[in-house]
Amino acid sequence: MKFAIPLAQGVLCVHFGHSEQFAIVDTEDGQIRGTELVNPPPHEPGVLPRWLQELGVKVVIAGGMGRRAQDHFNQKGIKVVVGASSDTPESLIQNYLEGTLVTGANICDH
């Protein structure tokens, strides 16, 4: 399964739309198999969900994301987890896989 983590300076970017890069993390059998850093296309409504779907992403872990953006991802069959804290992609994914990922309020709930 592939995950996407929006990044700023190598850690989760709290504001999804402001991310500099995305970590695309490939997992198999509950283990991280590889991480690739990719630059996103220009941010416009609906572009990132389509792009991440084309990359095979099934789950996005974010700090905050607006309701409309979440709806776009859901329409593409991509699960969105919001309220994650700023951390490294590997740590966030490992915690998610172990069922220990701590999430709080969606900081961008609009």
C-alpha positions in Angstrom: 0.0 0.0 0.0 1.2 3.5 -0.8 1.0 6.5 1.5 1.5 10.2 0.8 2.8 12.6 3.4 2.9 16.4 2.6 6.3 17.8 3.6 8.0 21.0 4.5 11.6 20.9 5.5 11.5 17.1 5.7 8.7 16.7 8.1 4.9 16.7 7.8 3.6 20.0 6.6 0.8 21.1 8.9 -1.0 22.9 6.1 -1.6 20.4 3.3 -1.8 23.0 0.5 1.5 24.6 1.5 3.7 21.4 1.1 7.0 21.7 -0.7 7.3 18.0 -1.4 5.5 14.7 -0.8 7.0 11.6 0.6 5.5 8.6 -1.2 6.0 5.7 1.1 5.5 2.1 -0.2 4.6 -0.5 2.4 4.1 -4.3 2.2 3.1 -6.7 5.0 3.2 -4.0 7.6 6.7 -2.9 6.7 8.1 0.2 5.0 9.7 -0.9 1.7 10.8 2.5 0.3 10.3 6.2 0.4 10.5 8.5 -2.6 10.4 12.3 -2.4 8.5 14.0 -5.2 7.6 17.6 -6.1 3.9 18.2 -6.5 2.2 19.9 -9.5 0.9 23.4 -9.0 -1.8 23.5 -6.3 -5.2 23.9 -7.8 -8.5 22.3 -6.6 -8.6 18.6 -7.6 -5.1 18.4 -9.0 -3.3 16.8 -6.0 -5.9 14.0 -5.5 -5.7 13.1 -9.2 -1.9 13.2 -9.2 -1.6 11.1 -6.0 -4.1 8.6 -7.4 -2.0 8.2 -10.5 1.0 7.5 -8.2 -1.0 4.6 -6.6 -1.5 6.3 -3.2 -4.2 4.8 -1.0 -3.8 6.8 2.2 -2.8 10.5 2.8 -1.7 11.5 6.3 -2.0 15.2 6.9 -2.0 17.8 9.7 -4.9 19.8 8.3 -7.0 19.7 5.2 -10.2 21.4 4.2 -13.4 19.5 3.8 -13.6 20.0 0.0 -10.1 18.7 -0.5 -11.0 15.6 1.7 -14.0 15.0 -0.5 -11.8 15.1 -3.6 -9.6 12.5 -2.2 -12.5 10.3 -1.1 -13.9 10.5 -4.6 -10.6 9.1 -5.9 -10.7 6.2 -3.4 -7.9 7.7 -1.2 -8.4 7.6 2.6 -7.4 10.8 4.4 -6.1 10.9 8.0 -6.0 14.4 9.4 -4.8 15.9 12.7 -1.3 14.2 12.6 1.6 16.0 14.2 4.7 17.3 12.4 7.1 14.3 12.3 9.1 12.3 9.8 7.3 10.3 7.1 8.7 7.0 8.3 7.7 7.7 11.9 4.1 8.6 10.9 3.7 5.6 8.6 5.2 3.2 11.2 2.8 4.5 13.9 -0.1 4.2 11.4 0.8 0.6 10.6 1.1 -0.2 14.3 -2.2 1.5 15.1 -0.5 4.0 17.4 -0.7 7.1 15.2 -1.9 10.0 17.4 -4.2 12.4 15.7 -5.8 15.6 17.0 -8.2 18.1 15.6 -8.1 19.0 11.9 -6.3 22.3 12.0 -7.8 23.3 8.7 -11.4 22.3 9.1 -13.3 24.5 6.7 
